[in-house]
Amino acid sequence: MGEVVLGVDTHGEVHVAAVLCPLGQVLGTKPFPATAVGYRGLLAWAGKLGTVHRAGVEGTGTFGAGLSRYLLAQHVEVYEVNRPDRTARRLRGKSDPLDAQAAARAVLSGRAKARAKTGDGPVQSARMFKLAKDSAVKARTQAINQLKAVLVIADPALRNDCPAWATASCSAPAHASARATGTTRTPCPRPPASHCACSPSASSSTPGRSKS
C-alpha cells in the first residue's frame, strides 16, 4: 500500500474526511464524529487505504484543533488549509466531501504550506493567561462604567459618600490633569463639595494654608 493524503473538512459535531492517492484519485470519503473516538476511527479508516504521512485540515485553530493535535501525536504532518475560494465553490458546488477533497488536493499541489500549531507548550499557556487577563480587564471596566452610570442619577448625598474615583465630577478632571502634568494625586476618600482635592481652586480656597 502506497502513501495517501488525508483531507478533512471540520465542523463542530462531525468531521468529513477524504483520502486521495498521489495522482489525485479519490479513494474514499466518510464522516466521523468530532470526538476522541472519532479521531481514532478516522485515522484507522484512512490507514486502511494507504500510509498517511500528510493531512490537510480546515480550521486547525478552531473546530479542527483537537483532530490536529491527535494527528500530530501520531506523527502525521498536518497543514492548515484555507476554505476554497467562492469561484471554485460556484463551479464545483458546495458540500462537505468536496471541501475535504479540496483540502487534500491543496496538500498534494503544495498550496497548503503552513504547518498546524501543536497547541501546547509555553506559547499556548501564555495565550490562555492573556485570554483570562483580557476577560478580567474587560469585566472590571464594565463594572466601573455601570457604577458611574448609576451614580449619575443617584441622590447627591449618596454621591458625596462614594469615593472620588467613582464620581464623574472628580474622576475625569483629576485623571486628565495628572496625565497632562505627569504627576499623580491621591483622591480624598469622602471629599466635600467645596474641599475636593480634584477641584482646581481647592488650594486657594482652603483657609489656614500657607502659600509657602
N, C-alpha and C positions, 0 to 999 in steps of 0.2 A: 504494500500500500504506500503510495507516494504522499507528498505533502499537499495539504489543502489549506485554504484560507477561510477563516470564520468571519462572518459579518453579523452584527446584532443591532436590531432596532429596539431601543429600550423604552419602556413605559413604567408607570407606577406599579401596576399589578402583574403585567405579563411582558416578557421579552420574546421577540421573534428572531430566530437565528436562521442564517443561511450559510451553506457550505459550498464553496466553489473550488474547482480544480485550478491548477496554474494556468490553464488555457482559457479560463473564464466560463467553463460549463458549470451550470448549477447542478449540484449533486443532491441537494435536498434542502427543504425549509421546514421549520417546525417551531411552534410556540412553547414557551416554558414559563412557569410561574416565577415571579421575582422574589424568590426565597433561597435560602442556603441549599435546600434540597433541589430546587430548580436549577441552581448554578451547577451543581454536580451532575445532574441529569443532562444539562446542555452540553457540557464538555465531554461527557461519556458518549452521548449520541454523535457528536462531531468526530470523536476519536474512532468510531466505527467506520467512518467514511474515509479516513486518512489520518496522517500525522499533522497535528495542529501546532504550528510554531508562531503564527501571526494571526492577529484578530483585529478587526476594525469595529469599534463600539461607539455609538452615538451617546452623547451626554455622560462622559466619564466622571464629570464633577457633580452630577445630579442623579437622575434615575439609574444611570449605569455605574455609579461609584462602587456599589457592593460587588457587582459582577467583575468590574475591572480589577479590584483587589484580589478576588478569588483567582482570576486568570493569571495575574502576575505571580501569585503564590505558587501556581502550577507551572511556572517557567514559560509562560506564553507571552510573547511580545504584544502589547496592547497599544493601539494607535487611536488617537482621538479623531473622530470623523464628523465633519460638519454635515448638516442636512443638505440634501440635493437642492440645487437652485430651482426657482419656480419654472423656468423654461423647460428643464428636464422633467419636472413633475407633470407639466401640461402635456408633454409629448408622450410620456410613458404611462401616465396615470399615477394615482396616489394609493399606495397600500403598504401595509407593514412588511410583507415579504419582499416587495420591490425595494423598499428602503433598506432592508437587511442585505439584499444582494448588492445594492449600490455601495453600502459600507464595505463589503468585501472587495468590490471592484476598485474602490478608492485605495485600498491597501495594495492590490495587485498592480495598479498603474503607477504607484508611487506618489499619488496626490496627497495621501494622508501620511505626513511625516512627523507630526507632533506625537510624542510618546505620552501615554496617560500617566498621571501622577500616582504615586504609590498611596497617598492618603495617610501616611503615618510619619513618625519621626518628629523632630523639633519644629519643623515648619508647620505641620498640621496642628501641633499643640499650641504654638503661638497664634495660629489663626483662630482656634477655639477660644483662647483667652481674650483676643481682641474682639471677637464677636460678643462675648459676655460683657466686656467693658463698654463697648458701644451701646449695648442694650441698657446697661445700668445708667450711663450718662444721659441717654435719651429719656429714660423714665424719670430721672431726677429733674431734668429740665421741664418736662411736662408737669410734674408735681409743683414746681416753683411757679410756673405760669398760671396754673389753676388757682394756687393760693393767692397770687396777686390779683387775679380777676375777681375772686370772691371779696378781697379786701376793698376793692374799688367801690362796691355797693354796700359795704358794711357800715355800721354805726361809727361815727368819729371817735367815741370813747374806746371802742374796740381797736380801732387802728392805732390809737396812742399807746395801747398796752402791748402792741406787737413789736417785734424787733425792727430796727431801722431798715434792714435789708429787705424786709417783706413789704414795706410801704413804697408805693410808686413815687411819692413826693421826696423821699430821702435817698432811695437807692440809685435812681438814674443820675442826678447831678453829682453825687459823690463818686460814682464809678467813672463818669465822664471826666471830671476834673483830675482824678487820680491817674487816668490813662494819659491825659494831656501833659501833666507835670512830672509824671514818673514817680510819684510818691503814693504812699498808702496811708489810709486813715481808718482807724477803728471806730465804727459807728457806736453811738450810745445805745445801751440795751432798751431803755424806755425814754426816748427823747421827748421833752415837752415841745409844744408847737413853736415857742419863741426861743428855745435854747438848744435846738438840734445841732449837732456837730456838722451836719451836712449843709446847714444854711450858710451862705456866703457872709452874712452880716453877723454871725454868731460871735466872732472875736471882737468886733467893735461895739456890740450892744451889751456884752456881759459886764455887769458892774463889778468894780473892785479888781479888775485885771489890769496889770501894768503893761504898757506897750513894750517895755524892755524885756 
